[in-house]
Amino acid sequence: MPAITVEIPEDLAANFDTPEAIRQALFEDFVIEQRQQGIISLGKAAELLGLSYPDFLALLGRKGLSPINASPEDMDASWRKFISLMDGR
C-alpha cells in the first residue's frame, strides 16, 4: 500500500492521543469518501477498514452519513418503480 506524509497543525493533532489515532481517522475518512463517491462498495469499504458490514454502517451513522449513495431523484424514481411493481402483483 502506498504511504504518504501529511502535515497536521499542532492544535488539530492535539485532539488525538497518538499518531496512530490520527492515521486511523484519516484513513477512515479517505475510505468513506471513496464510498460516498461510488468508487468502492460498502462491503469493500468495510473490508479496507477491517470492520464487519454492520460495524461499517454504524461508523457511517456515527459520522452522520447515510449508507445510501443515491440522489433524492434516484430514490424517488426507485420508490415509484417499487410501488408500481407492488401494485402489479
N, C-alpha and C positions, 0 to 999 in steps of 0.2 A: 504494500500500500504506500503511495507517495506520502512523504512527510513535508509539512510546511511550517514556517515560523511566523507567528503572529505577535505583534506587539500590542499589549493591553495596557492602557493607562493604569497607574498605581491605584487610583481611587476606585476603579472598577474591579481590579484584581483583588482588592481588599475584601470584596464581597464573597470570596471563595476561601475555603480552608486550605486548599492545596493546589498546586499547578495541575494535578490530575483532575481535580474537580472542574477547573476551567476548561481543560481539554475535553472532558466528557460533555459539558454544556455546549461547547462549540460544535462538537461532532453531532450531538443530538439535534441541534438547530439546523445544521447542514443537511442531515438526513431527512428531517421533517420538511425542509424547504424543497428538497428533491421530490418528495412525495406530494407535496401540495401543488407542485408544478406538473404533476403527472409523469415525471421522468421514471420513477420507480413505483412499484406496487406497495400496498400496505404490508403485505407479507414480507417483501424484500426489505422494507424499512425496519420492520420488527427484527428480522434476521440480522441486519447490519448492526443493530443496537444490542443484540443479544437478549432480546425480550420475546416473550410469548405474544401471540396476536392480541389477546385481551389486555396484557400489560402495555402494549404499544397504544392501544385505543385509550387506555386510562391516562397514559402520558399526554396524548393529544388533548384529552379533556382537561387535565391539569393546566395545560398551556392555553386553554380557551379556544382550541381549534377543533374543527369538525373532521371526522374521517371521510365524509362525503366530499368528493372532489368534482363537483358539478356546479354549473351556474344555476341561478334561480330559474332561468328559462328552460334549461335542460331538465331540471327537477319537475317543473310544471308539465312539460311535454311527456315525461315518463309517467307522471301521475295520471294524465289524461289517457294515455295508452293503457295503463293498468285498469282504469275504470271501464274503458270500452271493452277490454278483454273479459273483465268480470261480468259485464252486462250481457256478453255473448255466450255465456256458459251454456 
